[in-house]
Amino acid sequence: MKRTRIITSRIPLLSSGQSLAGYCAERFTYLSREQWQKEISKGNLSLDGVPVSDPATTLKGNEMLVWDGSSIVEPEVDDRITIIYEDEWFVAVNKPGNLPVHPAGRYFNNTLVALMQERSGRKVYPVHRIDRETSGVLLLACDENTAGSLSAALTQGSKEYL
């Protein structure tokens, strides 16, 4: 089940006078200015709770921007995640390359965290991270306390890249 992607952001006062499409293209660079214009024209953005359909809308600054980005098609990823070990506290997985660990930029549902939550039916917390392009073992905790404990323990060790 895909998660709903809702972005909420306060427009800075420094952006006063800028167009909505221009602001979005500069602030959220994972979509081009033309893509933002289409998103706005479709009514997928609102300012202070009011839907906006004109990409040239002039910003005053301090508005609350909300964007429903659920219709955005994300880049394909390598979702062949292998579980190495699992118990009630954590899961160790072999993460393939070309798979981001957590939502960022243009990736929201196509991430290790989202895929593991979808497959296991429970929330997971990355204990550490490795880059999207890097494959390797990653620990995911099954609760926040375990995540904190494991993260603290990992600071006593080191990572090795081959």
N, C-alpha and C positions, 0 to 999 in steps of 0.2 A: 504494500500500500504506500503510495507516494505521499510524502508530507507536503503540506501547504506552505508555500514560501511567501511570507509577508515581511516586507522590510519597512521599518518605521525609523524615521530620522528627522531630527530638528534641523531646519534650514538655518545656517549661521547668518548673523546680521551682515557679515561681510559680503554675502551673496545678493544683497539687496540690489535690484535693478537688472539682475541677470535673468535670462529666459529659463523656464523650467527645463526644457530639453537640454540647453547648454549646461545647466547645473548638474543634471543627472549624468550627462556624458562625461563631465569632468570628475564627478564624485564617485560614480559607479562605472568604472572603465571596462567592465566585462561586456557591456553592450555599446555599440557605436551610437553616434548622435542620431543617425537615421532609425536605428532600432528603438531608441528612446522616443523619437517622434511618433513611431507606430504604436508603442505601448501607451503613450499619452492619448493619442487619437482614439484608441480603443476604449478609453475610460478606465484604464487599469491603475491610475494614480489619483490620489486625492490630496488636497491641501486643507488642513484644519477640518477634516471630515467632509469636505465638499468635492465630489468628483470633478476632475479637470480633463477637458478633451482638446484644448488648444496648446500645442507645444510651445508657442510663443508667449504664453502667460508670463507676465513679469512678476518676479519674486519680490517680496517686501523684506524678507528676513524674519526669522523666528517662527515661521509656519511649521506645522507638523506635517511631514510628508509621509504618506503611506502608499506602498506599492504592492499589488498582488502580482508577483512574478511566477505564479504557479504554471503558467502556460509556456514559459521559456523552455526550449529544448536544450538540454545540457549536452556537453561533449561526451562521447562514448568513453568508457573506462574499461580496464581489465578487472572484472569482478570475480575472478577465480581465487577466492580467499580460502585458505586451508586452515582448519582448526588443528593446532598442534597439541594443546592441552586445554581442558576446561573443568572448572569446579564451581562451587557456589559463590566464590569470591572474585575470580578473574578468569579471563580467556586469553590464551596465547595464540596468535594467528600468524601465518606466513602471508604477508601482504605482497601482492604482485606490484611491479612497476606500473606506472600510469594509473594510479588510484590515489586520490587525495585522502588524507586521514579524516579530516573534518570539513564542514561547510566553509567555503571561502570563495569570493568572487563568483565566477560562473558555475561553480559546483555547489549543489545543495543536496540533492537526493543521491547523486552518483559519488558517494563518499564511503569510506570504510565504515565509519560510525553508523551512517544511515542504513547501509546494507546489512550490517551485523544486527542492528536493532530490528530490521524488517524480518530477518531470518530467524532470530532467536525469540522475538516477541518481548524482549526486555531491554531496558535502557543500559547502555554501556558508556564508559568514560575512558578516553585514552589516557594512559599513564604517562606516555611520552609520545613523540612523533618522529616520523621520518618523512622526507620530502616525497611529493607526489610521484616523481620519476624513480624513486628508490624502492627496491624490493627488500624484504627482510622481516624478521620477527618483531611483532608489536604486541604489547600487553594492553588489554582493555579490562578495566575493573567493572564489577557489577554493581557497585555503590560508591558514593562519594568518599566515605571514610577509607575504604580499601584503596581507592585511587590516590588519596593523599599519602597513605602509608607506603604504598608501592613506589610512588613518585619520590618520596624522601629517601627510600632505600636505594633507588637507582642513582641518586646523586653520589653515593659512595662507590659506584663502579664507573665503568667507561664503555663507550660504544666503539665498535671496530667496523670499519668499512673495508670491504674487499673489492 
